């Protein structure tokens, strides 16, 4: 059923977006893309890219952020990566790769006019999709007034002990961004309180299942996971937009430097970047329950709220700190949380 829904969404996007069927036949060769996007979004985009660039072979390789970083670390030892592009969870890893000289600069001419989220002014990375870390609950089992209204309460409210869940910042880039933001806001004591509250560290699908059964009262999770479940499964699970702010996470696209890439096809990578940051490409972002990066866009994912309102209430992530202090943040988290 899920594959069928993805196929239908893909066809709707292809038929409804102006110019989506205008094939770009000049782009050829091969491009390998490493990405942490959901598989159903990859499937939709792969079909669209195939139609847009009929003479280009595009191979997507999926992996969680932690797994991709581990894979890339191994490849770096050879001096060349086995990919040509990356679509990763957050900008901190982009900063690291840029500093290491692994990226190709592509100056998008209208970036300042087009994008409402930060990008690299030297052209090494751009935001393509925006994830949103929130809380969620089951309204069939609990009343919202009995649940935390803030990320602060999620950790500090002892009545939730043993009944909360979140992802693992050691393997999930978006969770890493979230804990970096929350530790910046509330200090490392926040991790201590999560540990004292016996937070469960698990995948989003497991957390959602526990929310449905009542094993969890509330979970920290990406908004897109809840919206997808509501739309595709008819679930009643609902989003709590924390009063102390949401955590918006722009996910980036990068092109590997030609002399360090798998296929040395930067021209094709630039064309794909253009497509991702076109109206056609952004339609697939919205279909994947994520927010558009375009300024002035009023389109929102299914059942979400206005992106500009989310931006106003964004806690914000210090991406430099998230990169340069990644090991310290993860170590502190492990000390207080995963050892409990």
Secondary structure, DSSP 8 states (H G I E B T S, - for coil): -HHHHHHHHHHHHHHHSTTTT---TT--EEEEEEE-S-HHHHHHHHHHHHHH-TTEEEEEEE--HHHHHHHHHHHHTTTS-S-SEEEES-HHHHHHHHHTT-EE----TTHHHHBSS---TTSS-EEEEEEEEEEEEETTT--GGGS-SSHHHHHH-GGGTT-EEE--TTT-HHHHHHHHHHHHHH-THHHHHHHHTT-EE--HHHHHHHHHHTS-SEEEEEHHHHHHHHHHH---EEEE--TT-BEEEEEEEEEE-GGGSSS--HHHHHHHHHHHTSHHHHHHHHHTT-B--BTT-----TT---HHHHHHTB----HHHHHHTHHHHHHHHIIIIIT-
